[in-house]
Amino acid sequence: MSAARNAAVLIVAVLAPIISASSLASAESPAIKIGVLAPLSGVLAIVGERISQGVTLAVDEINAGGGILGRKVEAIIRDDETNPDSAVRLTRRLVQQESVLALFGPYHGGAAIAVSNEAKKMKTLFFPWAATEEMNTTNCGRYVWRVGGNAQQTSRSGSVIAERLGLTKWATISSDYSYGRSVVNQFTGYLKELQPQTNLIYQGWPKLGEEDYSPYISNISKAKPEAVFIGLFGADVVKFLRQARAFGLLDQVKVFTDSGANQVVLDALGEEAPFGHWASARYLPNFPDTAANRDFVRRFHERFKVLPDMSAEEAYAAVIVFAEAARRAGVADKEKIIDSLSALAYNSPKGWVVMRPSDHQGWQSSFWGVVGKSESGAPILTKVQTISPIQAEFPDERSGQGCRQN
């Protein structure tokens, strides 16, 4: 078995390869189609190409191993334009005209909520990229399953770090939409549980795609917090950190950036990265230092000449989990595939991910660390701390509301 096949092993009760060597795809068999919504344009386009690459790598490896149940997989990738209306139109087209078996994406929180509603109406299996908490709370449902991390996991893990450091006076800034609100509310809410003396002295809510953050930076500086939690994402966090550095804010306070260690963000910032400050990403190409992660990074880099970021790894993982669920179901039937997803465990490049039956959320560890430099001088996350889901996961009784109603 090749190294690429070894790196994509999924386990539920016993060790089993993703695709049986005997299930060779037949040229006469119709392809299994999956629909992919990626932000190839718009404010989240900074991660769109990596999403497309992650899906492409997963599909190519699945097909090279014989496909799913002897059938090739075909990914139909469409630009959702980081727009809920566009995402819904594409969803209907992919399901009704392209006859996809499952939908993947989008990344925008509001768009993902809208698509989940459509997926439920059309009874179509849906794997959202978006980390907004509604996906596994009020919008949870039989057809909605999120493999990647969510706002609760990373933000609440940041609260664990903040409590360890004893930081009590906080300001926050995040975009004013579902995901932006989720990350801040989860961070501040859990930090107050861990540290009741926490004082929230300023909150800024710029629009998604804001260009000028100077009024918010000025307000944060005037409030004089000990630390700032930044829930901005993609191009927005890059713009904010550059402006914050120019205004000297990074020298005044300790900074926690929820997605600031995402590889595309660090690559975009370069020497302007927030060195010495805390950041997180739902996947790191340099951590954990395991054979599975090293091999994934090698394969990805050989194919696309760039390092995978968290959107690439989570896109890859979602397609692999779908393939394993279909293989275990023994038939390309969405209802039977859904039955196979519950409690499925995947030994992913970033570590174990378990599909929690109660809220259909991938149960996994989170990573926070300090932005430093690699041997080549490039920004990279150092002093990484792993926060287990036992320490920071949203409790069962406070999640999965939508699933319990169905």
C-alpha positions in Angstrom: 0.0 0.0 0.0 1.4 3.4 -0.9 2.3 6.1 1.6 -0.5 8.3 0.3 -3.0 5.5 1.0 -1.4 4.9 4.5 -1.9 8.6 5.3 -5.6 8.4 4.7 -6.6 5.6 7.1 -9.9 5.8 8.9 -10.9 3.7 11.9 -14.2 3.1 13.5 -13.9 -0.2 15.4 -11.1 -1.8 13.6 -8.3 -0.6 11.4 -9.5 -0.5 7.7 -8.3 1.2 4.5 -10.4 3.9 3.0 -10.9 2.0 -0.3 -10.6 -1.8 -0.6 -8.0 -2.8 -3.0 -10.5 -5.1 -4.7 -13.0 -2.4 -5.4 -11.5 -1.1 -8.7 -13.6 1.6 -10.3 -15.1 0.5 -13.6 -15.1 2.8 -16.6 -18.8 1.9 -17.1 -19.9 2.9 -13.6 -21.4 6.4 -13.3 -19.4 8.8 -11.2 -20.4 9.8 -7.7 -20.8 13.5 -7.9 -20.2 15.9 -5.0 -21.0 19.6 -5.1 -18.4 22.0 -3.7 -19.1 25.7 -2.8 -15.8 27.6 -2.3 -15.2 31.4 -1.9 -13.1 31.8 -5.1 -14.0 35.5 -5.1 -15.2 38.0 -2.4 -13.7 38.8 1.0 -13.0 35.1 1.9 -11.2 34.4 -1.4 -7.9 34.2 0.4 -8.8 30.6 1.4 -10.9 29.7 -1.6 -8.1 28.3 -3.7 -6.8 26.1 -0.8 -10.3 24.7 -0.3 -10.4 23.7 -4.0 -6.9 22.2 -3.7 -7.9 20.2 -0.6 -10.9 18.7 -2.3 -9.0 18.0 -5.5 -6.3 16.1 -3.6 -8.8 14.0 -1.7 -10.8 13.1 -4.9 -7.6 12.2 -6.8 -6.4 10.0 -4.0 -9.7 8.3 -3.6 -10.0 7.7 -7.3 -6.4 6.4 -7.5 -7.3 3.9 -4.8 -10.3 2.5 -6.8 -12.9 5.1 -6.1 -15.9 4.7 -3.8 -17.6 1.3 -4.1 -16.0 0.8 -7.5 -17.1 4.2 -8.8 -15.1 7.3 -9.5 -15.7 10.5 -7.6 -16.3 13.8 -9.5 -16.1 17.1 -7.7 -18.1 19.9 -9.2 -16.5 23.1 -7.7 -18.4 26.4 -7.9 -17.6 29.9 -6.7 -20.1 30.9 -4.1 -18.7 34.5 -4.2 -18.8 34.7 -0.4 -22.5 35.5 -0.8 -25.5 33.7 0.8 -27.8 34.3 -2.2 -25.2 32.9 -4.7 -24.6 29.9 -2.4 -28.3 29.1 -2.3 -28.7 29.4 -6.1 -25.7 27.1 -6.7 -27.0 24.6 -4.1 -30.3 24.2 -6.0 -28.5 23.9 -9.3 -26.0 21.3 -8.0 -28.8 19.2 -6.5 -31.5 19.5 -9.0 -29.5 19.7 -12.3 -26.1 18.0 -11.4 -27.6 15.4 -9.1 -24.8 15.6 -6.6 -24.9 13.0 -3.8 -23.5 15.5 -1.2 -22.7 19.2 -0.8 -19.5 20.7 0.7 -19.1 24.3 1.8 -19.6 27.2 1.9 -17.1 29.0 4.2 -19.2 32.1 4.9 -21.2 31.6 8.1 -24.4 33.2 6.8 -24.2 31.4 3.5 -23.7 28.1 5.3 -26.8 28.6 7.4 -28.8 29.4 4.3 -27.4 26.3 2.5 -28.2 24.1 5.5 -31.8 25.1 5.3 -31.9 24.3 1.6 -30.1 21.0 2.2 -32.7 20.0 4.8 -35.6 20.8 2.4 -34.0 18.8 -0.4 -32.8 16.0 2.0 -29.3 16.4 0.7 -26.2 15.4 2.7 -24.3 18.6 3.6 -20.8 19.1 5.0 -20.3 22.8 5.8 -16.8 24.4 5.9 -18.1 27.4 8.0 -17.2 27.2 11.7 -20.2 29.2 12.9 -21.9 27.6 16.0 -25.4 27.5 14.4 -24.2 24.5 12.3 -24.1 22.2 15.3 -26.7 24.0 17.5 -30.0 25.4 16.1 -29.1 24.4 12.5 -28.1 20.8 13.4 -30.1 18.2 11.5 -30.0 14.8 10.0 -28.4 16.0 6.8 -25.8 18.5 8.3 -22.4 17.1 9.4 -19.3 19.3 10.1 -16.0 17.5 10.0 -13.8 20.5 10.6 -13.4 22.5 13.8 -15.9 25.2 14.9 -16.1 28.5 16.7 -16.8 26.9 20.0 -13.7 24.7 19.9 -11.0 27.2 19.0 -12.5 30.2 20.8 -13.1 28.3 24.1 -9.6 26.8 23.8 -8.3 30.3 23.6 -10.2 31.0 26.9 -8.2 28.2 28.5 -4.9 29.9 27.5 -6.2 33.3 28.6 -7.2 32.0 32.0 -3.8 30.4 32.5 -2.1 33.8 31.8 -4.4 35.6 34.2 -5.5 38.3 31.8 -8.7 39.9 33.0 -9.2 43.2 31.1 -10.3 42.5 27.5 -11.3 44.2 24.3 -12.6 42.3 21.3 -13.0 42.9 17.6 -14.7 40.8 15.0 -16.8 41.1 11.9 -20.5 41.6 12.4 -21.9 38.4 11.0 -22.7 34.9 12.3 -19.2 33.5 12.5 -17.7 36.7 13.8 -20.2 36.9 16.6 -19.8 33.2 17.4 -16.1 33.3 18.0 -16.3 36.3 20.3 -19.3 35.1 22.2 -17.7 31.7 22.8 -14.4 33.2 23.9 -15.8 35.8 26.3 -18.6 33.5 27.6 -16.2 30.6 28.5 -13.5 32.9 29.9 -16.1 34.4 32.3 -17.0 30.9 33.4 -13.3 30.1 34.0 -12.4 33.5 35.4 -15.4 35.4 36.8 -13.4 38.5 37.4 -13.0 39.0 33.6 -13.8 42.6 32.6 -14.9 43.2 29.0 -14.2 46.9 28.4 -14.6 47.3 24.6 -16.2 45.4 21.7 -15.8 46.4 18.0 -18.1 45.0 15.3 -16.8 46.2 11.8 -18.6 45.1 8.7 -17.2 42.1 6.8 -14.7 43.3 4.3 -13.9 46.6 6.2 -11.0 48.5 4.8 -10.2 51.1 7.5 -9.8 49.8 11.1 -8.3 52.9 12.5 -11.4 54.0 14.5 -11.6 50.6 16.1 -7.8 50.6 16.9 -8.1 54.0 18.4 -11.0 52.9 20.6 -9.1 49.8 21.8 -6.1 51.9 22.6 -8.2 54.4 24.6 -9.9 51.6 26.5 -6.5 50.4 27.7 -7.2 46.6 27.9 -4.6 44.1 28.9 -5.4 42.0 25.9 -7.4 42.0 22.7 -9.3 39.0 21.2 -9.5 39.2 17.4 -12.2 37.1 15.7 -11.6 38.6 12.2 -11.0 36.1 9.4 -9.1 35.8 6.2 -8.3 39.0 4.4 -9.9 41.0 7.2 -7.5 39.8 9.9 -4.5 40.5 7.6 -5.7 44.1 7.1 -6.4 44.6 10.8 -3.1 43.3 12.0 -1.1 45.4 9.5 -3.0 48.5 10.6 -2.7 47.6 14.3 1.1 47.2 13.9 1.3 50.6 12.1 -0.6 52.3 14.9 1.6 50.6 17.6 -1.3 48.6 19.1 0.8 45.4 19.1 3.3 47.0 21.4 0.6 48.1 23.9 -1.5 45.0 24.5 -1.3 41.2 24.3 -3.1 39.9 21.2 -5.1 36.7 20.7 -6.0 36.1 17.1 -8.5 33.3 16.6 -7.4 32.3 13.1 -4.2 34.3 13.0 -2.0 31.2 12.6 -3.7 30.0 9.5 -0.9 29.4 7.0 -2.3 31.7 4.3 -2.6 34.5 6.9 1.0 34.1 8.1 2.2 33.9 4.5 0.3 37.1 3.6 1.7 39.0 6.6 5.3 37.9 6.4 7.5 40.3 8.4 4.3 42.1 9.5 3.1 39.0 11.4 2.2 39.5 15.1 5.4 38.0 16.5 5.3 37.2 20.2 1.5 37.2 20.3 -0.9 34.3 20.6 -2.8 32.8 17.7 -4.7 29.8 16.7 -5.6 27.7 13.6 -7.7 24.7 13.2 -4.8 23.0 11.4 -1.1 23.6 11.3 1.3 22.2 8.7 4.1 22.0 11.3 2.1 20.5 14.2 1.6 17.8 15.2 4.9 16.4 14.1 3.5 13.0 13.1 4.0 10.8 10.1 0.5 11.4 8.9 0.8 15.1 9.0 4.3 15.2 7.4 3.1 12.9 4.6 0.0 15.0 4.0 2.1 18.2 3.8 4.5 16.5 1.4 1.8 15.3 -0.9 0.0 18.6 -0.9 3.2 20.6 -1.5 4.3 18.3 -4.3 1.0 18.7 -6.0 0.3 22.5 -5.5 3.7 23.9 -4.6 2.3 25.6 -1.4 1.7 24.5 2.2 -1.8 23.4 3.1 -3.7 25.7 5.4 -6.6 24.9 7.7 -9.2 25.3 5.0 -7.3 22.9 2.7 -6.9 20.2 5.4 -10.5 20.5 6.6 -11.8 20.3 3.0 -9.6 17.3 2.3 -10.8 15.7 5.6 -14.5 16.2 4.9 -14.3 14.5 1.5 -12.3 11.6 3.0 -14.9 11.1 5.8 -17.7 11.1 3.2 -15.9 8.4 1.2 -15.3 6.3 4.3 -19.0 6.6 5.4 -20.1 5.6 1.9 -17.7 2.6 1.9 -19.0 1.5 5.2 -22.6 2.0 4.1 -21.9 -0.4 1.2 -24.1 1.6 -1.1 -24.1 5.2 -2.6 -27.3 6.1 -0.7 -27.4 9.3 1.3 -29.6 7.9 4.1 -27.4 4.9 4.6 -24.3 7.1 4.4 -25.7 9.3 7.1 -26.3 6.3 9.3 -22.6 5.4 8.9 -21.4 8.9 9.9 -22.5 8.7 13.5 -19.5 8.1 15.8 -17.2 7.6 12.8 -13.6 8.3 13.8 -10.9 9.6 11.5 -7.2 9.7 12.1 -6.6 13.0 10.2 -3.4 14.8 9.5 -4.1 17.0 12.6 -5.1 14.1 14.8 -8.2 12.2 15.7 -11.6 13.5 14.7 -14.8 11.8 16.0 -18.2 12.6 14.5 -20.2 13.3 17.6 -23.7 11.8 17.3 -25.4 14.4 19.4 -24.7 17.4 17.3 -22.9 16.0 14.2 -19.7 17.9 15.0 -16.3 16.6 14.5 -14.9 16.3 18.1 -11.2 17.3 18.0 -8.4 19.1 19.7 -7.5 22.8 19.1 -4.1 24.4 18.8 -2.9 27.8 20.2 0.6 29.0 20.3 2.9 32.0 19.9 3.8 33.5 16.5 7.5 33.0 15.9 9.9 32.3 13.1 10.9 29.2 11.3 14.6 28.4 10.5 14.1 30.2 7.2 12.7 33.3 9.0 9.1 32.8 7.9 6.3 33.3 10.4 5.1 30.1 12.0 3.3 29.1 15.2 5.7 28.1 18.0 5.2 26.9 21.6 2.1 25.2 20.4 -0.3 24.1 23.2 -2.9 21.4 22.4 -6.3 21.9 24.0 -8.3 18.7 24.1 -12.0 18.7 23.4 -12.5 17.5 27.0 -11.1 20.8 28.2 -13.0 23.1 25.8 -15.7 21.4 23.8 -19.2 22.8 23.9 -21.1 20.5 26.2 -23.6 18.0 24.7 -26.5 19.4 26.7 -25.9 22.9 25.1 -25.5 21.7 21.6 -27.5 19.8 18.9 -30.8 21.6 19.5 -31.8 21.3 15.9 -31.0 17.6 15.8 -33.1 16.9 18.9 -36.1 18.7 17.2 -35.9 16.5 14.1 
